[in-house]
């Protein structure tokens, strides 16, 4: 099985566990990506985020992971998206891909992240330092 992890979780994401899950003796490259909560957006100071998901989110995440894993160049995939309240610096998205060569691993990890961002039904509520908030539809 090429997909080692595909989860939507309220728990903090373990970046090292995703990396370890994709390790493979045939892999010459592992590329991991962490989407981290930053302290600003469009010139405004962000103090926290809240992610809310549709009940189908876990299934869609698995579909995306399976599609990336179907590429013969990909040896293993691990991906998770966090939901709930997150603070500045918290990891919201982890993606890890292994392949025989670095170009394949980089391209596949980028494709994985891009597809997750485009298709996963998760919405983000940003809270700003002035007490206002804003909802952003991720897909």
N, C-alpha and C positions, 0 to 999 in steps of 0.2 A: 504494500500500500504506500503510495507516494505522499498522500496528504497525512501528515502526522498530527497536526493541530488545526482546527477551524472552529473557533469559538467566539461567541458574544458573551461578555462576562461583566459582572459588577465588581469583581475582585481586581486588585491591582495586577497588571500584566507582568509576567516574568520574562524579560527579554532573553536572559541566558537560557531559559528552558526552551524557548523557540529555536534559538541557535543550536542547542544540543540536539533537539528533536530532528533537525534536518541533516545532521552529520552523517556522512556516508563515505565508505572507503573508496568509492569510485569518483567522489567529488574532488575536483581540483579548485573549486571556488564555492564560497558561501557568501551571499549578500543578504544583509539584514537591514531593515528600515524601521525606525521608531518615529511615529508621529507624536510630538510632544506639545502640551498646552503651553502656548506662549502668552506673554503679558500684555500684548497689544493686538489690535486689529483695526486697520484703516485709520490710524492716528488716534485711536481711543485706547485707554488703559483697561485691560481685561483683568478682573480679579478672580473669576472662576468660570467654569463651564459645566453644563449639565447635558449629557447625551441621553436621548430617549429613542428606543427602537420599536419598530413594528414587530409583531410576533413572528413574522416570516424572516426576520433578519438572519437568524442562525442558519436557516436552510439556504438562503441566498449566498451567504458567506461560504458555505460548503460547496455550492455550485461553482462559484468563482474559483475557489481553490482547486476543485476537480478539473476545471477547464485549463488552468495554468499547468497543473500536474500532468495533463494529457499530452503536453508537448514532450516528444521523445528526448529532447535535450535536458529536461528537468528531471532531477533525481529525487528531490523531496521538497515539500512545501509545508510551512507552518504560518498561520495567520490568525490574529485575534483583534477584536475591537472592543473597547471598554465602554460601558454605559454607566449612567449615574452621575453623581457630582464629582468633578475632578478639579484639582488645584493647579496653579501654575507649576510647570515642570513635570506634572504627571504624564505618563505615557498613555495615549489614547488608542494607538494602533501599532501593532507589531507585525512585520512580515519578514519571513526568512525563506530563502530559496537556495538550493544547491544544484550545481551542474558541473559537468566535466571541465568547463572553461569559463573564465571570468566574464567574457562578453555575453555568453548565454545566461549566466547567473544575474548579471546586472539588468539585462533586458527583461528577463522573466520577473524579477522582483519589481521593476518599475511597472510592468504590465499588471502584475498582481495588485499593487497599490492603486494604480489608476482605475482598474475595474472595481475594486472595493469602493473607492470614493464615488464612482459613477453610479453604482448599482445598489449599494447597501441602503436599505430604508432606515437610516438613522438621522435624527435631527439634533441640532446643537443649539443650546440656549447659552448665549454669552452674557455674563453679568459684568457691567462696567463700574468703574470706581465712583461714578456719580449716582449710582443706585439704579440706573436704567438697565434694561436688558433687551436682547434681540434674539429671535429664533432664526436659524439658518438651516435650510433643507440641504442635507449633504448630497443626496443622489441627484 
